[in-house]
Amino acid sequence: MKKKKSNLFLTMTMIVMGAFAMFTFNSCEKDEDPAEDPIASFQVEIDEENYLQVTFMNFSQNAETYLWDFGDGNTSTEENPVHVYDTHGDYEVVLTATNSDGVSANFAQVIEIKDPNEALALLAGETTKTWKLYREGTSMGVGPDAENARSWWSLENTGDRPCVYYHEFTFNREGEFIFEDNGSFWGEDAIFGGDNPTDVHATCFEAVAANMINNEGADVSAWLSGTHAFEYNPTNNTVTLNGLGAWMGLPHLGTSAESNVPENSKSFQISIEEHDGYDLMIVSYSYAELYWDFTYASYSDPSLEPPVEEEPQEFGEDLPDTTPDEIFVTFAAKDAENMATIDTVPSGSSVIFGVEDPADAEAQLVGEFIRTGGQQYQELQFRTSPDLFDIQFDNFTEAKIDIFVPAETDFVEGGLVRQFVFGFADMSATEEWWNSPVQFLTEGEDFVVGEWTTYTFDLTDVKAREDLDMIYLGIGGGGHEAEGIFYVRNLIFE
């Protein structure tokens, strides 16, 4: 019996020692694992009551200790410090985050501490300050983002829209915002144009209420001269206009989206640069993949302000005429047998020639029409080839095209629109050709889904023009960034 107890004790001892050895081995193995590399990151919040006081919010990861350099000679080892600067200015703040192994990572950010009174004086002067569109270089434009500002379109003081250069926007120190239209207004396309253009579209017109009816029949006279209010936050460079119809930039631009009727409030970003005799202010609106900005000037020396150009400068060239006997594109192939007079040119939408008919694999090949995602306004364009001409349509009375919309196409609010446009424009001699086209709109139930449909267009109005050099087809609507696939065949003039 004693022998059995001795063996039992020995066995238990070995198990305990083995377990201890395993624990020791595993513990050593764990201790040898390196700590994850730290990631340093922070954000700041400037106090609304004391603009010199900044709260630093630490968003670092995998760190145990922190060292802050506030850029003014002061430091801190707190995780989320609050620091008070002595004066306004730009400060490069550096956060060093360190993990348990002593590995460090840095994150640097320049913060701008503004004296709100000095910032307000730049915007509104000592008592009041008036701004007008800058008359040198580009004064406004649109692009996909701030880095590519005005890359899609821009306006200069060249006589195309003289009335907008007379508009005055005044800020005063008491929070009042005053707009003076000085008797004229511009017929902006988004407000007065589109599919139902009004008489004032794309013109400088008399700024009276009777003319301020938009393309949907709504009264937009609140955008005319008026007195409103404003708020300015110099910490994030935001101006908010309050009051029905208060605007700056373009009337229909809003805080987060466009609206072709007046709104009660809108906010935008500003930045102001001081120059000798004048200041420049950039006003910007940033949406998803769409960036509008505007340059305004306020002159302390009025003699520096250039005059407004009243007459537009000649744009482009008037092409020679051609009166073809045939115009067609079958889309079955890109060759002389399947097209005459016109060819596609690089544009927002594109087409692939010679794809299988989605409704009948045995039928003639067709074109695959691609509405490019991420681009709000686009169309497939055709021009004469190989040389460019103004087309005289004397030999034709109508145009036809077959379109197939796949049954699974999703038409939703904010996405693809159940419509297409077929139109004609003067691209060579008209800078904004989209403001004066001859265009046909087919929408709703008239735009058939799930089967090939032939659409016919009467060319009476087209034949009345002698300057048309571009034919276009847009499918799926505009004002959104949705992509779409459709099919086309047999664009034929008869």
C-alpha positions in Angstrom: 0.0 0.0 0.0 2.8 2.5 0.8 4.3 1.8 -2.5 1.1 2.8 -4.2 0.9 6.0 -2.3 4.4 6.9 -3.2 3.7 6.4 -6.9 0.6 8.4 -6.6 2.5 11.3 -4.9 5.2 11.1 -7.6 2.6 11.1 -10.4 0.8 14.1 -9.0 4.1 15.9 -8.4 5.1 15.4 -12.1 1.7 16.6 -13.3 2.0 19.8 -11.2 5.6 20.4 -12.3 4.5 19.8 -15.9 1.6 22.2 -15.6 3.9 24.7 -14.0 6.5 24.2 -16.8 3.7 24.7 -19.4 2.5 27.8 -17.6 6.0 29.2 -17.4 6.7 28.4 -21.0 3.5 29.9 -22.2 4.0 33.0 -20.1 7.5 33.5 -21.4 6.2 33.0 -24.9 3.5 35.7 -24.3 6.0 38.2 -22.8 8.1 37.9 -26.0 5.2 39.0 -28.3 5.9 42.6 -29.4 3.2 45.2 -28.7 1.2 46.4 -31.7 2.7 49.5 -33.3 1.0 52.7 -32.1 -1.1 55.0 -34.3 -1.1 58.6 -33.3 -4.2 60.7 -34.1 -6.1 63.6 -32.6 -8.8 66.3 -33.2 -9.3 69.7 -31.7 -12.2 71.7 -30.4 -11.8 75.5 -29.9 -13.8 77.0 -27.1 -16.7 79.2 -28.1 -16.2 81.6 -25.2 -12.4 81.8 -25.2 -11.0 81.3 -28.7 -7.5 80.9 -27.2 -8.5 77.7 -25.3 -8.2 74.4 -27.3 -9.3 71.0 -26.2 -7.2 68.2 -27.7 -9.1 64.9 -28.2 -6.8 61.9 -28.4 -7.8 59.2 -30.9 -4.5 57.3 -30.8 -4.4 53.5 -30.8 -2.1 50.9 -29.1 -0.3 53.6 -27.0 0.3 53.9 -23.3 2.0 57.3 -23.0 1.7 60.6 -24.8 3.7 63.7 -25.4 2.1 66.8 -26.8 4.1 69.7 -28.4 1.6 72.6 -28.8 3.8 74.6 -31.2 4.2 77.5 -28.8 7.0 76.1 -26.6 4.6 74.3 -24.2 4.2 70.5 -23.9 2.0 68.1 -22.0 1.9 64.3 -21.2 -1.9 64.2 -20.5 -4.0 62.0 -22.7 -6.6 64.7 -23.5 -5.1 68.0 -22.6 -6.7 71.5 -22.6 -4.3 74.2 -23.6 -4.6 78.0 -23.6 -2.5 79.9 -26.2 -1.2 83.4 -25.5 -2.3 84.9 -28.8 -3.9 84.0 -32.1 -1.8 82.5 -35.0 -1.0 79.2 -36.7 0.5 76.5 -34.5 1.9 73.1 -35.6 0.8 70.7 -32.9 2.7 67.3 -32.7 1.4 64.3 -30.7 3.9 61.5 -30.0 2.2 58.3 -28.9 4.3 55.5 -27.4 3.5 51.8 -26.8 4.7 49.5 -24.0 7.8 48.5 -26.0 8.9 52.1 -26.4 7.9 52.3 -30.1 6.5 55.7 -31.0 4.4 57.3 -33.7 3.9 61.0 -34.5 0.9 62.9 -35.8 1.2 66.6 -36.7 -1.5 69.1 -37.5 -1.5 72.9 -38.0 -4.3 74.6 -36.1 -5.3 78.2 -36.8 -6.3 80.3 -33.8 -8.3 83.3 -34.9 -9.3 86.4 -33.1 -13.1 86.4 -33.8 -13.2 90.2 -33.8 -10.4 90.5 -36.4 -11.9 87.7 -38.5 -15.3 89.4 -38.5 -13.7 92.7 -39.5 -12.2 91.0 -42.6 -15.7 89.9 -43.6 -17.8 92.9 -42.4 -15.3 95.7 -42.0 -15.3 98.0 -39.0 -19.0 98.8 -39.6 -19.9 97.4 -43.0 -18.2 95.8 -46.1 -19.6 95.2 -49.6 -18.4 92.4 -51.9 -18.9 91.9 -55.7 -17.7 89.2 -58.0 -14.1 89.6 -58.9 -13.7 91.0 -62.4 -10.2 89.6 -63.2 -9.6 85.9 -64.2 -12.3 83.4 -63.3 -14.9 84.5 -60.8 -16.8 81.3 -60.4 -16.8 77.7 -61.5 -17.5 74.0 -60.7 -15.4 70.9 -60.5 -15.5 67.5 -58.8 -13.6 68.7 -55.7 -11.5 71.5 -54.3 -8.3 70.3 -55.9 -10.0 70.4 -59.3 -12.0 73.6 -58.7 -13.5 75.2 -61.8 -12.1 72.4 -64.0 -15.6 71.5 -65.5 -16.8 75.1 -66.1 -15.8 78.6 -65.1 -17.0 82.2 -65.8 -14.8 85.2 -66.6 -15.7 88.9 -67.0 -15.9 88.6 -70.8 -19.4 89.9 -71.4 -21.3 86.6 -71.2 -23.2 87.4 -68.0 -22.5 91.1 -67.3 -25.4 91.5 -64.8 -23.9 89.2 -62.2 -20.9 91.5 -61.8 -23.1 94.3 -60.7 -24.6 92.4 -57.8 -23.6 93.6 -54.3 -23.5 91.6 -51.1 -23.0 93.6 -48.0 -22.2 92.3 -44.4 -22.3 94.6 -41.4 -21.0 94.2 -37.9 -24.5 94.0 -36.4 -25.2 90.7 -38.3 -27.2 92.2 -41.2 -26.7 90.8 -44.7 -28.0 92.9 -47.7 -28.3 91.8 -51.3 -28.7 94.4 -54.1 -29.5 93.1 -57.6 -29.1 96.6 -59.0 -31.9 96.0 -61.4 -30.9 92.9 -63.3 -30.7 89.1 -62.8 -29.3 86.2 -64.6 -31.5 83.3 -66.0 -29.5 80.5 -64.5 -30.1 77.1 -66.2 -30.9 75.1 -63.1 -33.6 77.6 -62.2 -35.0 78.9 -65.5 -33.8 76.3 -68.0 -33.8 72.6 -68.2 -36.6 70.7 -70.0 -39.1 73.6 -69.5 -37.1 76.8 -70.1 -38.7 80.2 -69.4 -38.4 83.3 -71.5 -35.6 84.7 -69.3 -33.4 81.5 -69.5 -29.7 82.3 -70.2 -30.3 86.1 -70.4 -29.7 89.1 -68.2 -33.2 90.3 -67.5 -35.0 93.0 -65.5 -35.1 92.0 -61.8 -38.8 92.3 -61.1 -41.1 89.8 -59.5 -43.0 89.1 -62.7 -39.9 87.6 -64.3 -39.0 85.5 -61.3 -41.0 82.4 -62.1 -38.8 79.2 -62.3 -39.0 76.3 -64.8 -41.5 74.6 -62.5 -43.8 77.6 -62.3 -42.8 78.6 -58.8 -42.3 82.1 -57.6 -38.6 82.7 -56.8 -38.8 86.5 -56.3 -37.4 86.1 -52.8 -34.0 85.9 -54.5 -34.2 89.6 -55.5 -32.8 92.5 -53.5 -33.4 92.0 -49.8 -32.2 92.4 -46.2 -31.4 89.3 -44.2 -29.2 88.2 -41.4 -25.9 86.3 -41.1 -23.8 84.3 -38.6 -20.1 83.8 -38.9 -18.0 81.1 -37.2 -14.3 82.0 -37.8 -13.3 78.7 -36.1 -14.5 76.6 -39.1 -14.8 79.5 -41.6 -18.6 79.0 -42.0 -21.0 81.8 -42.9 -24.8 81.1 -42.5 -27.3 83.3 -44.2 -30.7 83.4 -42.5 -33.9 84.7 -44.2 -36.0 83.5 -47.1 -34.1 84.0 -50.3 -30.8 85.0 -48.9 -28.0 83.8 -51.1 -24.4 84.2 -52.3 -22.6 82.4 -55.1 -25.6 81.1 -57.1 -29.2 81.4 -55.9 -30.0 77.7 -56.1 -26.9 76.4 -54.1 -27.8 75.3 -50.6 -26.0 74.0 -47.6 -25.9 70.3 -48.7 -27.9 70.3 -52.0 -29.2 72.4 -54.8 -32.8 73.8 -54.7 -34.5 75.8 -57.4 -36.7 77.6 -54.9 -35.6 80.0 -52.2 -34.7 78.5 -48.8 -34.8 80.0 -45.3 -31.2 79.4 -44.5 -27.9 78.2 -46.1 -24.3 77.8 -45.1 -21.0 77.9 -47.0 -17.3 78.1 -46.4 -15.2 81.2 -46.9 -11.6 82.2 -46.9 -10.3 85.8 -47.2 -7.0 87.2 -48.4 -5.8 90.7 -47.9 -4.2 92.7 -50.7 -3.1 96.3 -51.2 -6.3 98.3 -51.9 -8.7 95.3 -51.9 -9.5 91.9 -50.3 -10.5 88.7 -52.0 -13.0 86.2 -50.6 -13.5 82.6 -51.8 -17.1 81.3 -51.2 -17.4 77.5 -51.6 -20.1 74.9 -51.5 -19.0 71.3 -51.4 -21.3 68.4 -52.2 -20.6 64.7 -53.0 -18.2 64.9 -56.0 -19.3 68.4 -56.8 -17.6 71.6 -55.8 -18.7 75.1 -56.5 -16.6 78.2 -55.6 -16.7 81.9 -56.2 -14.3 84.8 -55.9 -15.5 88.1 -54.5 -13.6 91.4 -54.1 -14.1 94.3 -51.8 -12.1 97.4 -52.7 -10.8 99.9 -50.3 -9.3 101.7 -53.3 -12.2 101.8 -55.9 -9.8 102.9 -58.7 -8.4 99.3 -58.7 -11.8 97.8 -59.7 -11.9 96.8 -63.4 -14.9 97.7 -65.5 -17.6 95.2 -66.3 -17.4 93.9 -69.9 -20.8 94.4 -71.4 -20.5 92.7 -74.8 -19.5 89.0 -75.1 -16.3 88.2 -76.8 -16.5 86.0 -79.9 -16.1 82.3 -79.0 -14.9 79.5 -81.2 -15.5 79.6 -84.9 -18.4 79.3 -87.3 -17.9 76.0 -89.2 -18.4 75.6 -93.0 -21.7 74.1 -93.9 -22.5 70.6 -95.3 -25.8 69.4 -96.6 -25.6 65.6 -96.6 -27.9 63.1 -98.4 -27.6 60.5 -95.7 -26.9 60.4 -92.0 -27.0 57.1 -90.1 -25.3 55.0 -87.5 -26.4 51.3 -87.1 -24.0 50.7 -84.1 -23.5 47.1 -85.5 -19.9 48.1 -86.4 -17.7 51.2 -86.6 -17.1 51.1 -90.4 -18.3 52.8 -93.6 -21.0 50.2 -94.1 -22.7 51.0 -90.8 -22.3 54.8 -90.5 -22.4 57.8 -92.7 -21.6 61.5 -92.2 -21.4 61.4 -88.4 -19.4 59.5 -85.8 -19.2 59.5 -82.0 -16.8 61.8 -80.2 -15.3 61.6 -76.7 -18.0 62.7 -74.3 -19.5 61.8 -70.8 -21.4 58.8 -72.0 -19.9 56.2 -74.4 -21.0 53.4 -76.6 -19.5 50.0 -77.5 -20.2 49.1 -81.1 -21.1 45.5 -82.2 -22.5 43.8 -79.1 -25.0 41.1 -79.0 -28.7 42.1 -79.1 -29.9 41.6 -75.5 -33.4 40.6 -76.7 -32.4 38.4 -79.6 -28.9 36.8 -79.9 -29.6 35.9 -83.6 -30.4 39.5 -84.6 -28.0 42.1 -86.0 -25.4 43.5 -83.6 -26.2 46.7 -81.6 -24.5 49.3 -79.5 -24.1 49.2 -75.7 -24.8 52.7 -74.3 -22.9 53.4 -71.1 -24.0 56.1 -68.7 -20.8 56.7 -66.7 -21.1 56.5 -62.9 -19.9 59.5 -60.9 -20.8 62.2 -63.4 -24.0 64.1 -63.0 -24.6 65.5 -66.5 -23.5 63.7 -69.6 -24.6 62.5 -73.0 -23.3 60.6 -76.0 -22.2 63.1 -78.7 -22.0 62.8 -82.5 -20.3 65.1 -85.0 -19.4 65.0 -88.6 -16.4 63.0 -89.6 -13.6 63.2 -90.5 -14.0 67.0 -90.8 -16.2 69.2 -88.7 -19.2 71.0 -90.4 -22.4 72.8 -89.5 -25.0 70.3 -90.7 -27.9 71.6 -92.8 -30.7 69.1 -92.5 -32.6 70.2 -95.6 -32.8 66.7 -97.1 -34.5 65.2 -94.0 -37.8 65.5 -92.3 -37.4 63.2 -89.3 -34.9 61.2 -87.3 -35.3 57.8 -85.7 -33.5 55.7 -83.1 -34.2 52.3 -81.5 -33.5 52.1 -77.7 -33.7 49.0 -75.5 -33.9 49.5 -71.7 -33.3 46.3 -69.7 -36.3 45.2 -67.6 -34.1 45.1 -64.5 -33.1 48.8 -64.8 -33.7 50.4 -61.4 -35.3 53.9 -61.7 -35.2 55.4 -58.2 -35.3 58.8 -56.5 -31.8 60.3 -56.5 -30.7 57.7 -59.2 -31.5 56.9 -62.8 -34.5 58.8 -64.2 -36.9 57.2 -66.6 -36.2 59.5 -69.5 -34.0 60.3 -72.4 -33.1 63.4 -74.4 -32.2 63.6 -78.1 -30.9 66.9 -79.3 -28.9 69.2 -81.5 -26.6 72.0 -80.6 -23.9 74.4 -81.8 -20.7 73.4 -80.0 -18.1 75.1 -82.1 -19.3 78.7 -81.7 -21.3 78.5 -78.5 -19.4 78.3 -75.2 -22.4 77.0 -73.2 -24.1 75.0 -76.0 -26.5 73.3 -73.5 -28.3 76.7 -73.0 -29.5 76.9 -76.6 -30.2 73.4 -78.1 -33.0 72.0 -80.1 -34.0 69.1 -77.8 -36.6 66.3 -77.5 -37.5 64.8 -74.2 -39.1 61.4 -73.7 -40.0 60.4 -70.2 -42.2 58.3 -67.9 -44.4 55.6 -69.5 -43.5 57.0 -73.0 -39.9 55.7 -72.4 -40.6 52.0 -72.8 -38.7 49.4 -70.7 -38.0 45.8 -71.5 -38.4 45.8 -75.3 -36.9 47.5 -78.4 -38.8 50.7 -79.2 -38.4 53.1 -82.1 -38.6 56.8 -81.3 -39.2 59.4 -84.1 -38.5 63.1 -84.0 -39.8 65.8 -86.3 -37.0 68.0 -87.7 -38.9 71.1 -88.4 -37.3 73.2 -85.7 -33.9 71.6 -86.4 -34.1 72.6 -90.0 -34.7 76.2 -89.0 -31.2 76.4 -87.5 -28.1 76.8 -89.6 -25.5 76.5 -86.9 -26.0 73.0 -85.5 -22.8 70.9 -85.5 -23.4 68.3 -82.8 -26.1 65.6 -82.2 -26.5 64.1 -78.7 -28.3 61.4 -76.8 -28.6 61.3 -73.1 -30.3 58.4 -71.3 -31.2 58.1 -67.6 -31.5 61.8 -66.7 -29.1 64.2 -65.0 -28.4 65.7 -61.6 -27.3 62.3 -60.2 -24.2 60.1 -60.4 -25.8 56.7 -61.1 -24.4 54.5 -63.8 -26.6 52.7 -66.4 -26.4 50.3 -69.3 -28.8 50.6 -72.2 -28.8 49.5 -75.9 -29.2 51.5 -79.1 -29.4 50.7 -82.8 -30.3 52.4 -86.1 -30.0 56.1 -85.6 -31.3 57.1 -89.1 -32.3 60.4 -90.7 -35.0 60.2 -93.4 
